[in-house]
Amino acid sequence: MANPLFERLTLITGSGVARALEESRVVVVGIGGVGSWAAEALVRSGIGGVSIVDSDRVCESNTNRQIQASRTNMGRLKTEALEERLRDINPSCELRSFPCFFSKETAALLDIQGADFVIDAIDTLQSKLNLIEVSLAAGKKLFSSMGMGKKLDPTLIRAADIWKTEGCPLARLVRNGLRKRKCYGHFTAVYSPELLPVRVADGAPPGDAPREGDLRKAVFGSAVTVTATAGMILASLVIRDVYARCGP
């Protein structure tokens, strides 16, 4: 019998897909403006196991775009706050949280090998490249978010093979970084070619595109309508992949 929590989705997918979703395991790395929404969508869609990875704590500037960011959660670990929310939505989901920065050294802790899917919502270039490299080497289905800062129109967001992306500065840096590592595997990137004129807020320094090799986070303006849409698309890619593999 299908879980009544997901009855409305099961009406679309059928009970076989619902069981396959319950048996699926997803690792979401980076639970900010994109990854937090992706994780919630996965849990609300009956995914049976979700691991969330992020080293940061909730702060005031997260409020405009991150689903776990609220006044009561200020200062808490993002993973702790989001895990609490997700458990309240679906207590039967096998949730694991890792309050750490992703690197090749911490990769072994996350059991990527045991996952069916990896969602990359990292906003630091070298860490993103590390996750892509580790996931592809493990043969995992990877869905990766590119730059969603300095965007306002969520209808421009696209999904394409990383080697076919265009108009996204971060995607270009990712492609260049992968070439330098001689990593030519394929995965789906969620990106937007939208280019807005630079408008600097009073007292705020203008942000530049992140440079390869720079581990610091570039600070960009961001809109929840864009970041949340990207997160929903990433979750949708997982759900539709399971649906397609189950056949008619």
C-alpha positions as CSV (number, residue, x, y, z in Angstrom):
1,M,0.0,0.0,0.0
2,A,1.4,3.4,-1.0
3,N,2.3,5.8,1.8
4,P,-0.7,8.2,2.2
5,L,1.7,11.1,2.6
6,F,2.5,10.8,-1.1
7,E,-0.9,9.7,-2.5
8,R,-1.2,12.7,-4.8
9,L,2.2,12.0,-6.4
10,T,1.5,8.3,-6.7
11,L,-1.7,9.2,-8.7
12,I,0.7,10.5,-11.3
13,T,3.6,8.0,-11.1
14,G,1.9,4.8,-10.1
15,S,2.7,2.6,-7.1
16,G,5.8,1.0,-8.7
17,V,7.5,4.3,-9.0
18,A,6.4,5.3,-5.5
19,R,8.2,2.1,-4.2
20,A,11.3,2.9,-6.3
21,L,11.4,6.5,-4.9
22,E,11.1,5.0,-1.4
23,E,14.1,2.8,-2.2
24,S,16.2,5.6,-3.6
25,R,19.0,7.3,-1.7
26,V,20.2,10.8,-2.5
27,V,23.1,12.9,-1.2
28,V,22.6,16.7,-1.4
29,V,25.8,18.6,-0.9
30,G,25.2,22.3,-0.1
31,I,21.9,23.2,1.5
32,G,21.7,26.9,0.8
33,G,19.4,28.7,-1.5
34,V,19.3,25.9,-4.0
35,G,20.1,22.7,-2.1
36,S,17.7,23.3,0.8
37,W,14.7,23.4,-1.6
38,A,16.0,20.4,-3.4
39,A,16.2,18.4,-0.2
40,E,12.7,19.4,0.9
41,A,11.3,18.5,-2.5
42,L,12.9,15.1,-2.3
43,V,11.5,14.4,1.1
44,R,8.0,15.6,0.1
45,S,8.2,13.3,-2.9
46,G,8.8,10.1,-0.9
47,I,12.5,9.6,-1.4
48,G,13.5,7.0,1.2
49,G,16.9,8.3,2.1
50,V,18.4,11.8,2.0
51,S,21.8,12.9,3.2
52,I,22.4,16.6,3.6
53,V,25.9,18.1,3.7
54,D,26.9,21.7,4.7
55,S,29.3,23.2,7.2
56,D,27.6,26.6,7.6
57,R,25.3,28.0,10.2
58,V,22.1,29.9,9.6
59,C,22.6,33.7,9.5
60,E,20.4,36.7,8.8
61,S,21.5,37.1,5.2
62,N,20.2,33.6,4.4
63,T,16.6,34.6,5.2
64,N,15.7,35.7,1.7
65,R,16.3,32.3,0.0
66,Q,17.1,29.4,2.3
67,I,14.1,27.3,3.5
68,Q,15.5,26.6,7.0
69,A,16.5,30.2,7.6
70,S,14.1,31.7,10.2
71,R,14.5,33.9,13.2
72,T,14.3,30.9,15.6
73,N,17.1,29.1,13.7
74,M,19.7,31.9,13.7
75,G,23.1,30.5,14.6
76,R,22.1,26.9,14.3
77,L,23.9,24.5,12.0
78,K,22.1,24.5,8.6
79,T,22.1,20.7,8.6
80,E,20.6,20.5,12.1
81,A,17.8,23.0,11.3
82,L,16.9,21.5,8.0
83,E,17.0,17.9,9.3
84,E,14.6,18.9,12.0
85,R,12.2,20.3,9.4
86,L,12.5,17.4,7.1
87,R,11.9,14.8,9.9
88,D,8.7,16.7,10.8
89,I,7.5,16.3,7.1
90,N,8.3,12.6,6.7
91,P,9.4,10.8,9.9
92,S,10.0,7.6,7.9
93,C,12.6,9.1,5.6
94,E,16.1,7.9,6.5
95,L,17.8,11.3,7.1
96,R,21.5,11.8,7.6
97,S,23.2,15.1,8.2
98,F,26.8,16.0,7.8
99,P,27.9,19.4,9.2
100,C,31.1,19.5,7.2
101,F,32.7,21.1,4.2
102,F,33.0,18.8,1.3
103,S,36.5,17.8,0.2
104,K,38.1,14.7,-1.1
105,E,39.1,13.9,2.5
106,T,35.5,14.1,3.9
107,A,34.0,12.4,0.8
108,A,34.4,8.9,2.4
109,L,32.2,9.9,5.3
110,L,29.2,10.6,3.1
111,D,28.9,7.1,1.5
112,I,28.5,8.5,-2.0
113,Q,29.1,4.9,-3.2
114,G,25.9,3.8,-1.5
115,A,23.8,6.6,-3.0
116,D,21.7,6.4,-6.1
117,F,22.0,10.1,-6.9
118,V,24.2,13.0,-6.0
119,I,22.9,16.6,-6.1
120,D,25.6,19.2,-6.2
121,A,24.5,22.6,-4.8
122,I,28.0,23.8,-3.8
123,D,28.9,27.4,-4.4
124,T,32.7,27.1,-4.0
125,L,34.4,26.2,-7.2
126,Q,37.2,23.8,-6.1
127,S,34.8,21.9,-3.8
128,K,32.3,21.6,-6.6
129,L,35.0,20.2,-8.9
130,N,36.0,17.7,-6.2
131,L,32.4,16.5,-5.8
132,I,31.9,16.2,-9.5
133,E,35.1,14.2,-9.8
134,V,34.3,11.9,-6.9
135,S,30.7,11.3,-8.1
136,L,31.6,10.5,-11.6
137,A,34.5,8.2,-10.5
138,A,31.9,6.3,-8.4
139,G,29.6,6.0,-11.4
140,K,26.8,8.0,-9.7
141,K,24.0,9.9,-11.4
142,L,24.9,13.5,-10.8
143,F,22.8,16.6,-11.1
144,S,24.7,19.9,-10.5
145,S,23.6,23.4,-10.0
146,M,25.6,26.2,-11.7
147,G,25.5,29.9,-10.7
148,M,22.1,31.2,-9.6
149,G,23.4,34.5,-8.2
150,K,22.7,37.8,-10.1
151,K,19.5,36.3,-11.7
152,L,15.9,37.4,-11.5
153,D,14.0,35.3,-14.1
154,P,13.4,31.7,-13.1
155,T,11.9,30.9,-16.5
156,L,15.3,31.1,-18.1
157,I,16.7,28.2,-16.0
158,R,17.7,25.2,-18.2
159,A,19.0,21.7,-17.7
160,A,21.7,20.3,-20.1
161,D,24.8,18.3,-20.2
162,I,27.7,20.3,-18.7
163,W,29.5,20.3,-22.0
164,K,26.6,21.8,-23.8
165,T,25.9,24.7,-21.3
166,E,26.3,28.2,-22.5
167,G,26.0,31.7,-21.1
168,C,26.8,30.8,-17.5
169,P,30.2,32.0,-16.2
170,L,30.4,29.3,-13.4
171,A,29.6,26.5,-15.9
172,R,32.5,27.8,-18.0
173,L,34.8,27.6,-15.0
174,V,33.6,24.2,-14.2
175,R,34.3,22.9,-17.7
176,N,37.7,24.5,-17.7
177,G,38.5,23.0,-14.3
178,L,37.3,19.5,-15.4
179,R,39.5,19.7,-18.5
180,K,42.6,20.5,-16.3
181,R,41.8,17.5,-14.2
182,K,41.3,15.4,-17.4
183,C,37.8,14.6,-16.2
184,Y,35.5,14.4,-19.2
185,G,32.5,12.6,-17.8
186,H,28.9,13.6,-18.5
187,F,26.3,14.9,-16.0
188,T,23.3,17.2,-16.1
189,A,23.9,20.9,-15.1
190,V,21.1,23.2,-14.1
191,Y,22.0,26.7,-15.2
192,S,20.7,30.1,-16.4
193,P,22.2,32.2,-19.2
194,E,20.6,35.3,-17.8
195,L,22.9,38.3,-17.6
196,L,21.8,41.3,-15.6
197,P,23.5,44.7,-15.5
198,V,25.6,45.2,-12.3
199,R,23.8,47.3,-9.7
200,V,25.7,47.7,-6.5
201,A,23.7,48.2,-3.3
202,D,24.7,51.1,-1.0
203,G,27.7,50.1,1.0
204,A,28.2,46.7,-0.8
205,P,31.2,45.9,-2.9
206,P,30.5,44.7,-6.4
207,G,30.9,40.9,-6.8
208,D,33.1,39.3,-9.5
209,A,32.8,35.9,-11.0
210,P,34.6,33.3,-8.9
211,R,38.1,32.6,-10.1
212,E,39.4,29.1,-10.5
213,G,41.6,28.1,-7.5
214,D,40.0,30.7,-5.2
215,L,38.3,28.8,-2.3
216,R,36.6,31.9,-1.0
217,K,32.9,32.4,-1.7
218,A,32.1,35.2,-4.0
219,V,29.1,37.2,-2.6
220,F,26.3,37.7,-5.2
221,G,22.8,39.1,-4.9
222,S,20.2,36.3,-5.1
223,A,16.5,35.8,-5.4
224,V,14.5,33.0,-3.8
225,T,12.3,32.7,-6.9
226,V,15.5,31.7,-8.9
227,T,17.3,29.6,-6.3
228,A,14.2,27.7,-5.2
229,T,13.3,27.0,-8.8
230,A,16.8,25.6,-9.5
231,G,16.4,23.4,-6.4
232,M,13.0,22.1,-7.6
233,I,14.4,21.3,-11.0
234,L,17.3,19.3,-9.4
235,A,14.8,17.3,-7.3
236,S,12.6,16.9,-10.4
237,L,15.5,15.4,-12.3
238,V,15.9,12.7,-9.6
239,I,12.2,12.0,-9.6
240,R,11.9,11.8,-13.4
241,D,15.0,9.6,-13.7
242,V,13.4,7.1,-11.3
243,Y,10.1,7.4,-13.2
244,A,11.8,6.7,-16.5
245,R,13.8,3.7,-15.2
246,C,10.6,2.1,-14.0
247,G,9.1,2.0,-17.5
248,P,5.5,2.3,-18.5
